[in-house]
């Protein structure tokens, strides 16, 4: 059975260890962060970047403008497809670049003012 002095000594060691870990957290010195969702907020507390996975196995990263409108979205699927969408200020997808598991690619664009043919 431990004496009170031994218990106090063990608690002091644990407090010391926890303080050291807290300093690492404060400095942001991480080797690995494991989570299901990651959000970056601007100085006003608005969501600007989000990274997440869903139960279907998709993984996504999205970027929003200062007004909270989706502007860029990149995602992968469990089947091996990967897509990046660039969205204009009106919410219209203008560029969609994709690579598919079968090796094909797709790069359609929607230009509001397409070049004139000669």
Chimera marker file (.cmm) of the C-alpha trace (Angstrom):
<marker_set name="trace">
<marker id="1" x="0.000" y="0.000" z="0.000" r="1" g="1" b="0" radius="0.5"/>
<marker id="2" x="1.310" y="3.451" z="-0.910" r="1" g="1" b="0" radius="0.5"/>
<marker id="3" x="1.824" y="6.021" z="1.746" r="1" g="1" b="0" radius="0.5"/>
<marker id="4" x="0.351" y="9.485" z="1.450" r="1" g="1" b="0" radius="0.5"/>
<marker id="5" x="3.830" y="10.841" z="0.695" r="1" g="1" b="0" radius="0.5"/>
<marker id="6" x="4.193" y="8.371" z="-2.188" r="1" g="1" b="0" radius="0.5"/>
<marker id="7" x="0.776" y="9.303" z="-3.530" r="1" g="1" b="0" radius="0.5"/>
<marker id="8" x="1.635" y="13.020" z="-3.327" r="1" g="1" b="0" radius="0.5"/>
<marker id="9" x="4.942" y="12.360" z="-5.099" r="1" g="1" b="0" radius="0.5"/>
<marker id="10" x="3.155" y="10.457" z="-7.889" r="1" g="1" b="0" radius="0.5"/>
<marker id="11" x="0.614" y="13.284" z="-8.256" r="1" g="1" b="0" radius="0.5"/>
<marker id="12" x="3.427" y="15.848" z="-8.443" r="1" g="1" b="0" radius="0.5"/>
<marker id="13" x="5.099" y="13.853" z="-11.215" r="1" g="1" b="0" radius="0.5"/>
<marker id="14" x="1.802" y="13.595" z="-13.090" r="1" g="1" b="0" radius="0.5"/>
<marker id="15" x="1.225" y="17.352" z="-12.755" r="1" g="1" b="0" radius="0.5"/>
<marker id="16" x="4.735" y="18.003" z="-14.077" r="1" g="1" b="0" radius="0.5"/>
<marker id="17" x="4.093" y="15.722" z="-17.076" r="1" g="1" b="0" radius="0.5"/>
<marker id="18" x="0.746" y="17.361" z="-17.820" r="1" g="1" b="0" radius="0.5"/>
<marker id="19" x="2.301" y="20.842" z="-17.644" r="1" g="1" b="0" radius="0.5"/>
<marker id="20" x="4.953" y="19.780" z="-20.153" r="1" g="1" b="0" radius="0.5"/>
<marker id="21" x="2.250" y="18.420" z="-22.481" r="1" g="1" b="0" radius="0.5"/>
<marker id="22" x="0.276" y="21.650" z="-22.118" r="1" g="1" b="0" radius="0.5"/>
<marker id="23" x="3.314" y="23.652" z="-23.242" r="1" g="1" b="0" radius="0.5"/>
<marker id="24" x="3.552" y="21.486" z="-26.369" r="1" g="1" b="0" radius="0.5"/>
<marker id="25" x="-0.142" y="22.113" z="-27.094" r="1" g="1" b="0" radius="0.5"/>
<marker id="26" x="0.266" y="25.873" z="-26.570" r="1" g="1" b="0" radius="0.5"/>
<marker id="27" x="3.152" y="25.969" z="-29.047" r="1" g="1" b="0" radius="0.5"/>
<marker id="28" x="1.308" y="23.844" z="-31.582" r="1" g="1" b="0" radius="0.5"/>
<marker id="29" x="4.195" y="21.389" z="-31.934" r="1" g="1" b="0" radius="0.5"/>
<marker id="30" x="2.289" y="18.309" z="-33.058" r="1" g="1" b="0" radius="0.5"/>
<marker id="31" x="3.569" y="15.354" z="-34.996" r="1" g="1" b="0" radius="0.5"/>
<marker id="32" x="0.094" y="13.980" z="-35.711" r="1" g="1" b="0" radius="0.5"/>
<marker id="33" x="-3.424" y="15.256" z="-35.193" r="1" g="1" b="0" radius="0.5"/>
<marker id="34" x="-6.232" y="12.735" z="-35.530" r="1" g="1" b="0" radius="0.5"/>
<marker id="35" x="-9.772" y="13.952" z="-35.956" r="1" g="1" b="0" radius="0.5"/>
<marker id="36" x="-12.847" y="13.468" z="-38.123" r="1" g="1" b="0" radius="0.5"/>
<marker id="37" x="-13.305" y="17.139" z="-38.969" r="1" g="1" b="0" radius="0.5"/>
<marker id="38" x="-11.057" y="20.195" z="-39.032" r="1" g="1" b="0" radius="0.5"/>
<marker id="39" x="-12.292" y="23.784" z="-39.281" r="1" g="1" b="0" radius="0.5"/>
<marker id="40" x="-10.388" y="27.033" z="-39.734" r="1" g="1" b="0" radius="0.5"/>
<marker id="41" x="-12.162" y="30.224" z="-38.713" r="1" g="1" b="0" radius="0.5"/>
<marker id="42" x="-11.204" y="33.787" z="-39.600" r="1" g="1" b="0" radius="0.5"/>
<marker id="43" x="-10.716" y="36.580" z="-37.055" r="1" g="1" b="0" radius="0.5"/>
<marker id="44" x="-14.501" y="37.183" z="-37.056" r="1" g="1" b="0" radius="0.5"/>
<marker id="45" x="-15.256" y="33.537" z="-36.258" r="1" g="1" b="0" radius="0.5"/>
<marker id="46" x="-16.535" y="32.671" z="-39.752" r="1" g="1" b="0" radius="0.5"/>
<marker id="47" x="-15.759" y="29.269" z="-41.221" r="1" g="1" b="0" radius="0.5"/>
<marker id="48" x="-13.212" y="29.660" z="-44.032" r="1" g="1" b="0" radius="0.5"/>
<marker id="49" x="-11.710" y="26.176" z="-44.485" r="1" g="1" b="0" radius="0.5"/>
<marker id="50" x="-13.151" y="22.787" z="-43.556" r="1" g="1" b="0" radius="0.5"/>
<marker id="51" x="-11.726" y="19.301" z="-43.963" r="1" g="1" b="0" radius="0.5"/>
<marker id="52" x="-13.764" y="16.227" z="-43.190" r="1" g="1" b="0" radius="0.5"/>
<marker id="53" x="-14.607" y="12.644" z="-43.998" r="1" g="1" b="0" radius="0.5"/>
<marker id="54" x="-18.058" y="11.116" z="-44.130" r="1" g="1" b="0" radius="0.5"/>
<marker id="55" x="-19.508" y="7.664" z="-43.381" r="1" g="1" b="0" radius="0.5"/>
<marker id="56" x="-19.411" y="6.787" z="-47.119" r="1" g="1" b="0" radius="0.5"/>
<marker id="57" x="-15.599" y="7.108" z="-47.148" r="1" g="1" b="0" radius="0.5"/>
<marker id="58" x="-15.426" y="10.417" z="-49.017" r="1" g="1" b="0" radius="0.5"/>
<marker id="59" x="-12.811" y="12.931" z="-47.906" r="1" g="1" b="0" radius="0.5"/>
<marker id="60" x="-13.237" y="16.659" z="-48.607" r="1" g="1" b="0" radius="0.5"/>
<marker id="61" x="-11.557" y="19.995" z="-48.138" r="1" g="1" b="0" radius="0.5"/>
<marker id="62" x="-13.572" y="23.143" z="-48.801" r="1" g="1" b="0" radius="0.5"/>
<marker id="63" x="-12.642" y="26.815" z="-48.917" r="1" g="1" b="0" radius="0.5"/>
<marker id="64" x="-15.219" y="29.530" z="-48.343" r="1" g="1" b="0" radius="0.5"/>
<marker id="65" x="-14.968" y="33.244" z="-49.068" r="1" g="1" b="0" radius="0.5"/>
<marker id="66" x="-15.404" y="35.993" z="-46.469" r="1" g="1" b="0" radius="0.5"/>
<marker id="67" x="-19.179" y="35.848" z="-46.990" r="1" g="1" b="0" radius="0.5"/>
<marker id="68" x="-19.333" y="32.115" z="-46.260" r="1" g="1" b="0" radius="0.5"/>
<marker id="69" x="-19.898" y="31.099" z="-49.891" r="1" g="1" b="0" radius="0.5"/>
<marker id="70" x="-18.251" y="27.903" z="-51.091" r="1" g="1" b="0" radius="0.5"/>
<marker id="71" x="-15.497" y="28.811" z="-53.583" r="1" g="1" b="0" radius="0.5"/>
<marker id="72" x="-13.277" y="25.717" z="-53.859" r="1" g="1" b="0" radius="0.5"/>
<marker id="73" x="-14.013" y="22.100" z="-53.043" r="1" g="1" b="0" radius="0.5"/>
<marker id="74" x="-11.625" y="19.172" z="-53.348" r="1" g="1" b="0" radius="0.5"/>
<marker id="75" x="-12.702" y="15.634" z="-52.601" r="1" g="1" b="0" radius="0.5"/>
<marker id="76" x="-11.885" y="11.993" z="-53.090" r="1" g="1" b="0" radius="0.5"/>
<marker id="77" x="-14.138" y="8.971" z="-53.145" r="1" g="1" b="0" radius="0.5"/>
<marker id="78" x="-13.520" y="5.431" z="-51.866" r="1" g="1" b="0" radius="0.5"/>
<marker id="79" x="-13.584" y="4.271" z="-55.512" r="1" g="1" b="0" radius="0.5"/>
<marker id="80" x="-10.387" y="6.245" z="-56.249" r="1" g="1" b="0" radius="0.5"/>
<marker id="81" x="-11.861" y="9.304" z="-57.944" r="1" g="1" b="0" radius="0.5"/>
<marker id="82" x="-10.609" y="12.797" z="-57.092" r="1" g="1" b="0" radius="0.5"/>
<marker id="83" x="-12.174" y="16.136" z="-58.030" r="1" g="1" b="0" radius="0.5"/>
<marker id="84" x="-11.470" y="19.811" z="-57.501" r="1" g="1" b="0" radius="0.5"/>
<marker id="85" x="-14.218" y="22.365" z="-58.164" r="1" g="1" b="0" radius="0.5"/>
<marker id="86" x="-13.725" y="26.105" z="-58.533" r="1" g="1" b="0" radius="0.5"/>
<marker id="87" x="-16.945" y="28.000" z="-57.932" r="1" g="1" b="0" radius="0.5"/>
<marker id="88" x="-17.604" y="31.627" z="-58.816" r="1" g="1" b="0" radius="0.5"/>
<marker id="89" x="-19.062" y="34.260" z="-56.485" r="1" g="1" b="0" radius="0.5"/>
<marker id="90" x="-22.568" y="33.425" z="-57.758" r="1" g="1" b="0" radius="0.5"/>
<marker id="91" x="-22.275" y="29.773" z="-56.718" r="1" g="1" b="0" radius="0.5"/>
<marker id="92" x="-21.769" y="28.375" z="-60.224" r="1" g="1" b="0" radius="0.5"/>
<marker id="93" x="-19.114" y="25.686" z="-60.693" r="1" g="1" b="0" radius="0.5"/>
<marker id="94" x="-16.807" y="27.116" z="-63.365" r="1" g="1" b="0" radius="0.5"/>
<marker id="95" x="-13.994" y="24.549" z="-63.452" r="1" g="1" b="0" radius="0.5"/>
<marker id="96" x="-14.225" y="20.896" z="-62.463" r="1" g="1" b="0" radius="0.5"/>
<marker id="97" x="-10.980" y="18.935" z="-62.688" r="1" g="1" b="0" radius="0.5"/>
<marker id="98" x="-11.291" y="15.219" z="-62.045" r="1" g="1" b="0" radius="0.5"/>
<marker id="99" x="-9.183" y="12.107" z="-62.181" r="1" g="1" b="0" radius="0.5"/>
<marker id="100" x="-10.970" y="8.807" z="-62.138" r="1" g="1" b="0" radius="0.5"/>
<marker id="101" x="-9.969" y="5.378" z="-60.861" r="1" g="1" b="0" radius="0.5"/>
<marker id="102" x="-9.983" y="4.009" z="-64.415" r="1" g="1" b="0" radius="0.5"/>
<marker id="103" x="-7.222" y="6.471" z="-65.414" r="1" g="1" b="0" radius="0.5"/>
<marker id="104" x="-9.379" y="8.938" z="-67.307" r="1" g="1" b="0" radius="0.5"/>
<marker id="105" x="-9.474" y="12.660" z="-66.597" r="1" g="1" b="0" radius="0.5"/>
<marker id="106" x="-12.034" y="15.401" z="-67.067" r="1" g="1" b="0" radius="0.5"/>
<marker id="107" x="-11.391" y="19.146" z="-67.208" r="1" g="1" b="0" radius="0.5"/>
<marker id="108" x="-14.551" y="20.987" z="-68.285" r="1" g="1" b="0" radius="0.5"/>
<marker id="109" x="-14.899" y="24.727" z="-67.830" r="1" g="1" b="0" radius="0.5"/>
<marker id="110" x="-17.789" y="27.162" z="-68.139" r="1" g="1" b="0" radius="0.5"/>
<marker id="111" x="-16.376" y="30.404" z="-69.471" r="1" g="1" b="0" radius="0.5"/>
<marker id="112" x="-18.787" y="33.315" z="-69.303" r="1" g="1" b="0" radius="0.5"/>
<marker id="113" x="-17.062" y="35.016" z="-72.218" r="1" g="1" b="0" radius="0.5"/>
<marker id="114" x="-15.666" y="32.263" z="-74.423" r="1" g="1" b="0" radius="0.5"/>
<marker id="115" x="-13.109" y="33.310" z="-77.024" r="1" g="1" b="0" radius="0.5"/>
<marker id="116" x="-14.486" y="34.254" z="-80.419" r="1" g="1" b="0" radius="0.5"/>
<marker id="117" x="-13.707" y="31.858" z="-83.233" r="1" g="1" b="0" radius="0.5"/>
<marker id="118" x="-11.633" y="33.351" z="-86.053" r="1" g="1" b="0" radius="0.5"/>
<link id1="1" id2="2" r="1" g="1" b="0" radius="0.2"/>
<link id1="2" id2="3" r="1" g="1" b="0" radius="0.2"/>
<link id1="3" id2="4" r="1" g="1" b="0" radius="0.2"/>
<link id1="4" id2="5" r="1" g="1" b="0" radius="0.2"/>
<link id1="5" id2="6" r="1" g="1" b="0" radius="0.2"/>
<link id1="6" id2="7" r="1" g="1" b="0" radius="0.2"/>
<link id1="7" id2="8" r="1" g="1" b="0" radius="0.2"/>
<link id1="8" id2="9" r="1" g="1" b="0" radius="0.2"/>
<link id1="9" id2="10" r="1" g="1" b="0" radius="0.2"/>
<link id1="10" id2="11" r="1" g="1" b="0" radius="0.2"/>
<link id1="11" id2="12" r="1" g="1" b="0" radius="0.2"/>
<link id1="12" id2="13" r="1" g="1" b="0" radius="0.2"/>
<link id1="13" id2="14" r="1" g="1" b="0" radius="0.2"/>
<link id1="14" id2="15" r="1" g="1" b="0" radius="0.2"/>
<link id1="15" id2="16" r="1" g="1" b="0" radius="0.2"/>
<link id1="16" id2="17" r="1" g="1" b="0" radius="0.2"/>
<link id1="17" id2="18" r="1" g="1" b="0" radius="0.2"/>
<link id1="18" id2="19" r="1" g="1" b="0" radius="0.2"/>
<link id1="19" id2="20" r="1" g="1" b="0" radius="0.2"/>
<link id1="20" id2="21" r="1" g="1" b="0" radius="0.2"/>
<link id1="21" id2="22" r="1" g="1" b="0" radius="0.2"/>
<link id1="22" id2="23" r="1" g="1" b="0" radius="0.2"/>
<link id1="23" id2="24" r="1" g="1" b="0" radius="0.2"/>
<link id1="24" id2="25" r="1" g="1" b="0" radius="0.2"/>
<link id1="25" id2="26" r="1" g="1" b="0" radius="0.2"/>
<link id1="26" id2="27" r="1" g="1" b="0" radius="0.2"/>
<link id1="27" id2="28" r="1" g="1" b="0" radius="0.2"/>
<link id1="28" id2="29" r="1" g="1" b="0" radius="0.2"/>
<link id1="29" id2="30" r="1" g="1" b="0" radius="0.2"/>
<link id1="30" id2="31" r="1" g="1" b="0" radius="0.2"/>
<link id1="31" id2="32" r="1" g="1" b="0" radius="0.2"/>
<link id1="32" id2="33" r="1" g="1" b="0" radius="0.2"/>
<link id1="33" id2="34" r="1" g="1" b="0" radius="0.2"/>
<link id1="34" id2="35" r="1" g="1" b="0" radius="0.2"/>
<link id1="35" id2="36" r="1" g="1" b="0" radius="0.2"/>
<link id1="36" id2="37" r="1" g="1" b="0" radius="0.2"/>
<link id1="37" id2="38" r="1" g="1" b="0" radius="0.2"/>
<link id1="38" id2="39" r="1" g="1" b="0" radius="0.2"/>
<link id1="39" id2="40" r="1" g="1" b="0" radius="0.2"/>
<link id1="40" id2="41" r="1" g="1" b="0" radius="0.2"/>
<link id1="41" id2="42" r="1" g="1" b="0" radius="0.2"/>
<link id1="42" id2="43" r="1" g="1" b="0" radius="0.2"/>
<link id1="43" id2="44" r="1" g="1" b="0" radius="0.2"/>
<link id1="44" id2="45" r="1" g="1" b="0" radius="0.2"/>
<link id1="45" id2="46" r="1" g="1" b="0" radius="0.2"/>
<link id1="46" id2="47" r="1" g="1" b="0" radius="0.2"/>
<link id1="47" id2="48" r="1" g="1" b="0" radius="0.2"/>
<link id1="48" id2="49" r="1" g="1" b="0" radius="0.2"/>
<link id1="49" id2="50" r="1" g="1" b="0" radius="0.2"/>
<link id1="50" id2="51" r="1" g="1" b="0" radius="0.2"/>
<link id1="51" id2="52" r="1" g="1" b="0" radius="0.2"/>
<link id1="52" id2="53" r="1" g="1" b="0" radius="0.2"/>
<link id1="53" id2="54" r="1" g="1" b="0" radius="0.2"/>
<link id1="54" id2="55" r="1" g="1" b="0" radius="0.2"/>
<link id1="55" id2="56" r="1" g="1" b="0" radius="0.2"/>
<link id1="56" id2="57" r="1" g="1" b="0" radius="0.2"/>
<link id1="57" id2="58" r="1" g="1" b="0" radius="0.2"/>
<link id1="58" id2="59" r="1" g="1" b="0" radius="0.2"/>
<link id1="59" id2="60" r="1" g="1" b="0" radius="0.2"/>
<link id1="60" id2="61" r="1" g="1" b="0" radius="0.2"/>
<link id1="61" id2="62" r="1" g="1" b="0" radius="0.2"/>
<link id1="62" id2="63" r="1" g="1" b="0" radius="0.2"/>
<link id1="63" id2="64" r="1" g="1" b="0" radius="0.2"/>
<link id1="64" id2="65" r="1" g="1" b="0" radius="0.2"/>
<link id1="65" id2="66" r="1" g="1" b="0" radius="0.2"/>
<link id1="66" id2="67" r="1" g="1" b="0" radius="0.2"/>
<link id1="67" id2="68" r="1" g="1" b="0" radius="0.2"/>
<link id1="68" id2="69" r="1" g="1" b="0" radius="0.2"/>
<link id1="69" id2="70" r="1" g="1" b="0" radius="0.2"/>
<link id1="70" id2="71" r="1" g="1" b="0" radius="0.2"/>
<link id1="71" id2="72" r="1" g="1" b="0" radius="0.2"/>
<link id1="72" id2="73" r="1" g="1" b="0" radius="0.2"/>
<link id1="73" id2="74" r="1" g="1" b="0" radius="0.2"/>
<link id1="74" id2="75" r="1" g="1" b="0" radius="0.2"/>
<link id1="75" id2="76" r="1" g="1" b="0" radius="0.2"/>
<link id1="76" id2="77" r="1" g="1" b="0" radius="0.2"/>
<link id1="77" id2="78" r="1" g="1" b="0" radius="0.2"/>
<link id1="78" id2="79" r="1" g="1" b="0" radius="0.2"/>
<link id1="79" id2="80" r="1" g="1" b="0" radius="0.2"/>
<link id1="80" id2="81" r="1" g="1" b="0" radius="0.2"/>
<link id1="81" id2="82" r="1" g="1" b="0" radius="0.2"/>
<link id1="82" id2="83" r="1" g="1" b="0" radius="0.2"/>
<link id1="83" id2="84" r="1" g="1" b="0" radius="0.2"/>
<link id1="84" id2="85" r="1" g="1" b="0" radius="0.2"/>
<link id1="85" id2="86" r="1" g="1" b="0" radius="0.2"/>
<link id1="86" id2="87" r="1" g="1" b="0" radius="0.2"/>
<link id1="87" id2="88" r="1" g="1" b="0" radius="0.2"/>
<link id1="88" id2="89" r="1" g="1" b="0" radius="0.2"/>
<link id1="89" id2="90" r="1" g="1" b="0" radius="0.2"/>
<link id1="90" id2="91" r="1" g="1" b="0" radius="0.2"/>
<link id1="91" id2="92" r="1" g="1" b="0" radius="0.2"/>
<link id1="92" id2="93" r="1" g="1" b="0" radius="0.2"/>
<link id1="93" id2="94" r="1" g="1" b="0" radius="0.2"/>
<link id1="94" id2="95" r="1" g="1" b="0" radius="0.2"/>
<link id1="95" id2="96" r="1" g="1" b="0" radius="0.2"/>
<link id1="96" id2="97" r="1" g="1" b="0" radius="0.2"/>
<link id1="97" id2="98" r="1" g="1" b="0" radius="0.2"/>
<link id1="98" id2="99" r="1" g="1" b="0" radius="0.2"/>
<link id1="99" id2="100" r="1" g="1" b="0" radius="0.2"/>
<link id1="100" id2="101" r="1" g="1" b="0" radius="0.2"/>
<link id1="101" id2="102" r="1" g="1" b="0" radius="0.2"/>
<link id1="102" id2="103" r="1" g="1" b="0" radius="0.2"/>
<link id1="103" id2="104" r="1" g="1" b="0" radius="0.2"/>
<link id1="104" id2="105" r="1" g="1" b="0" radius="0.2"/>
<link id1="105" id2="106" r="1" g="1" b="0" radius="0.2"/>
<link id1="106" id2="107" r="1" g="1" b="0" radius="0.2"/>
<link id1="107" id2="108" r="1" g="1" b="0" radius="0.2"/>
<link id1="108" id2="109" r="1" g="1" b="0" radius="0.2"/>
<link id1="109" id2="110" r="1" g="1" b="0" radius="0.2"/>
<link id1="110" id2="111" r="1" g="1" b="0" radius="0.2"/>
<link id1="111" id2="112" r="1" g="1" b="0" radius="0.2"/>
<link id1="112" id2="113" r="1" g="1" b="0" radius="0.2"/>
<link id1="113" id2="114" r="1" g="1" b="0" radius="0.2"/>
<link id1="114" id2="115" r="1" g="1" b="0" radius="0.2"/>
<link id1="115" id2="116" r="1" g="1" b="0" radius="0.2"/>
<link id1="116" id2="117" r="1" g="1" b="0" radius="0.2"/>
<link id1="117" id2="118" r="1" g="1" b="0" radius="0.2"/>
</marker_set>
